[in-house]
Structures are given as C-alpha cells and as structure tokens.
Amino acid sequence: MSHTADEVAAWMFGEMRDRGMLYQEDAVNYIRTHFGEHFIYVNEKGHASIDKEVKKAFKKLHGGKAAWDRDAFFWGWTSAIKT
C-alpha cells in the first residue's frame, strides 16, 4: 500500500493533538517504519528529516498553531487551543 504525504501529515497532527508535542526523532522513526523510507531524507546537517511535502501538509493541518523548537527538535502547540 502506497501512502501519501497527507496521510503522514494527518498522523503527525493526531500525535500533536493527543500528546501536545511531537519529537522529530520519534516522528522519523514512526514514519520510516509505518509509511516508508521515501518520506525521510538526510538534511544538510546530517540529521534524518521529514519530507518537505509532509511538513507542508502538516502546517496546513495545524494552521500555525504549532511551532518547531530548533533547539530541542520537536513541534509543540503555540496556544492552548487543540483542534
């Protein structure tokens, strides 16, 4: 079964909704195992990262209510509102 970037983003959004934050390492490991290696790439700093199309779809889902913490490598809610 072939997955889409939207499906991966929906999983990420569900994790954020349920847990309040999503660590990149956890997301990368889950995505690689459950959705496929093609949604993961190695960025310029040598870290495993999530496909840009997935991140774009994820951003549409959270509508700016989640932010990336560059120091701790996780996404977290910017407000108390969780949809």
MARDREN-57677 format. One record per residue (C-alpha): residue number from 1; residue in three letters; x, y, z. Coordinates in steps of 0.25 Angstrom, whole numbers, plus 5000, padded with zeros to 4 digits. Layout:
! MARDREN-57677
+------+-------+------+-------+------+
! vose ! dokol ! east ! north !   up !
+------+-------+------+-------+------+
!  NUM !   ALA !    X !     Y !    Z !
...
+------+-------+------+-------+------+
***
This chain:
! MARDREN-57677
+------+-------+------+-------+------+
! vose ! dokol ! east ! north !   up !
+------+-------+------+-------+------+
!    1 !   MET ! 5000 !  5000 ! 5000 !
!    2 !   SER ! 5005 !  5013 ! 4996 !
!    3 !   HIS ! 5004 !  5025 ! 5006 !
!    4 !   THR ! 5002 !  5040 ! 5003 !
!    5 !   ALA ! 5009 !  5052 ! 5009 !
!    6 !   ASP ! 4995 !  5056 ! 5014 !
!    7 !   GLU ! 4993 !  5043 ! 5021 !
!    8 !   VAL ! 5007 !  5044 ! 5028 !
!    9 !   ALA ! 5003 !  5059 ! 5032 !
!   10 !   ALA ! 4990 !  5054 ! 5038 !
!   11 !   TRP ! 4997 !  5044 ! 5047 !
!   12 !   MET ! 5007 !  5055 ! 5051 !
!   13 !   PHE ! 4995 !  5064 ! 5054 !
!   14 !   GLY ! 4988 !  5053 ! 5062 !
!   15 !   GLU ! 5000 !  5051 ! 5070 !
!   16 !   MET ! 5001 !  5066 ! 5073 !
!   17 !   ARG ! 4986 !  5066 ! 5077 !
!   18 !   ASP ! 4987 !  5054 ! 5086 !
!   19 !   ARG ! 5001 !  5057 ! 5093 !
!   20 !   GLY ! 5003 !  5072 ! 5092 !
!   21 !   MET ! 5017 !  5071 ! 5085 !
!   22 !   LEU ! 5024 !  5062 ! 5075 !
!   23 !   TYR ! 5039 !  5060 ! 5075 !
!   24 !   GLN ! 5046 !  5059 ! 5061 !
!   25 !   GLU ! 5053 !  5046 ! 5065 !
!   26 !   ASP ! 5040 !  5039 ! 5069 !
!   27 !   ALA ! 5033 !  5044 ! 5056 !
!   28 !   VAL ! 5044 !  5040 ! 5047 !
!   29 !   ASN ! 5045 !  5026 ! 5053 !
!   30 !   TYR ! 5030 !  5024 ! 5052 !
!   31 !   ILE ! 5029 !  5030 ! 5038 !
!   32 !   ARG ! 5040 !  5021 ! 5033 !
!   33 !   THR ! 5034 !  5008 ! 5039 !
!   34 !   HIS ! 5020 !  5011 ! 5036 !
!   35 !   PHE ! 5019 !  5020 ! 5024 !
!   36 !   GLY ! 5032 !  5017 ! 5017 !
!   37 !   GLU ! 5047 !  5022 ! 5015 !
!   38 !   HIS ! 5043 !  5031 ! 5004 !
!   39 !   PHE ! 5037 !  5041 ! 5014 !
!   40 !   ILE ! 5050 !  5043 ! 5021 !
!   41 !   TYR ! 5063 !  5049 ! 5016 !
!   42 !   VAL ! 5076 !  5054 ! 5022 !
!   43 !   ASN ! 5077 !  5069 ! 5023 !
!   44 !   GLU ! 5090 !  5078 ! 5021 !
!   45 !   LYS ! 5093 !  5076 ! 5036 !
!   46 !   GLY ! 5093 !  5061 ! 5034 !
!   47 !   HIS ! 5080 !  5059 ! 5042 !
!   48 !   ALA ! 5069 !  5050 ! 5038 !
!   49 !   SER ! 5057 !  5059 ! 5034 !
!   50 !   ILE ! 5043 !  5058 ! 5029 !
!   51 !   ASP ! 5039 !  5061 ! 5014 !
!   52 !   LYS ! 5036 !  5075 ! 5011 !
!   53 !   GLU ! 5023 !  5071 ! 5005 !
!   54 !   VAL ! 5019 !  5065 ! 5018 !
!   55 !   LYS ! 5023 !  5077 ! 5026 !
!   56 !   LYS ! 5015 !  5086 ! 5017 !
!   57 !   ALA ! 5003 !  5077 ! 5019 !
!   58 !   PHE ! 5005 !  5077 ! 5034 !
!   59 !   LYS ! 5006 !  5092 ! 5034 !
!   60 !   LYS ! 4992 !  5093 ! 5027 !
!   61 !   LEU ! 4986 !  5084 ! 5037 !
!   62 !   HIS ! 4991 !  5091 ! 5049 !
!   63 !   GLY ! 4988 !  5105 ! 5043 !
!   64 !   GLY ! 5000 !  5112 ! 5050 !
!   65 !   LYS ! 4996 !  5107 ! 5064 !
!   66 !   ALA ! 5009 !  5098 ! 5065 !
!   67 !   ALA ! 5023 !  5103 ! 5065 !
!   68 !   TRP ! 5036 !  5096 ! 5063 !
!   69 !   ASP ! 5046 !  5097 ! 5074 !
!   70 !   ARG ! 5060 !  5097 ! 5067 !
!   71 !   ASP ! 5068 !  5094 ! 5080 !
!   72 !   ALA ! 5060 !  5082 ! 5085 !
!   73 !   PHE ! 5056 !  5077 ! 5071 !
!   74 !   PHE ! 5041 !  5076 ! 5074 !
!   75 !   TRP ! 5027 !  5082 ! 5070 !
!   76 !   GLY ! 5019 !  5088 ! 5081 !
!   77 !   TRP ! 5006 !  5096 ! 5082 !
!   78 !   THR ! 5007 !  5111 ! 5081 !
!   79 !   SER ! 4994 !  5113 ! 5088 !
!   80 !   ALA ! 4985 !  5105 ! 5098 !
!   81 !   ILE ! 4975 !  5102 ! 5086 !
!   82 !   LYS ! 4975 !  5088 ! 5081 !
!   83 !   THR ! 4966 !  5084 ! 5070 !
+------+-------+------+-------+------+
***
